[in-house]
Amino acid sequence: MSRILIVEDEEEIAELEKDYLELSGFEVEIETDGDAGLKRALEEDFDLYILDLMLPGADGFEICAKIRKNNEKPILIVSAKKDDIDKIRGLGLGADDYITKPFSPSELVARVKAHISRYNRISNSQSDEHDIIEIHGLKIDKTARRVWVNDEEKQLTTKEYELLTFLAEHPNHVFSKEELFSRIWDMEMVGDIATVTVHIKRIREKIEPDKSRPQYIETIWGVGYRFKV
Ligand code: CA
């Protein structure tokens, strides 16, 4: 059974979330204080975290950042203010999803299920042998989520890695920015397709020997991008 930790100081909201999640078969723990929530998050195993931002003690920003140092389990941020969501995105704390209050409990449950199954899919695919993609000097180890160009390791962010891997898994297939955005950023409510352009640029800076003549990710003007082989 998947275990979820809710850190939320408004007890009514926390209990409502808990009720719905338990009805869907999850085991749910609640902490109403930030420090206590942080301690449990770091000491116990959970499959997903739901964090309020404004809490007594450690706030949601701090808890999120500290969980991410330890593990890659899904983190959902719940906030009353859209501004907070912009802020947490800007900070790059590694949250997987953001929900603005008020939200419907069934929406929360749907997102929790999606994130847990996505996480399980990724970690299952990483068992056993290393799954390697190798094209023209570019090597992606999907098991270890590491990337090399001509044997030199490149440090990519999670989204850069996911975008590059997705393109490399579909060589010569042209994807529009909209398609890439919906594939890679599928769970996020906020954002726009300019994000795709920015990430492609960053990936090129990291992997292309000559950025002005990309040999891996090719721009198809007016359409999108493809991984060239
Ligand atoms: Ca609060």
Residues whose N, C-alpha, C, O or C-beta is under 5 A from the ligand:
A	BS01	CA	D9 D52 M54 L55
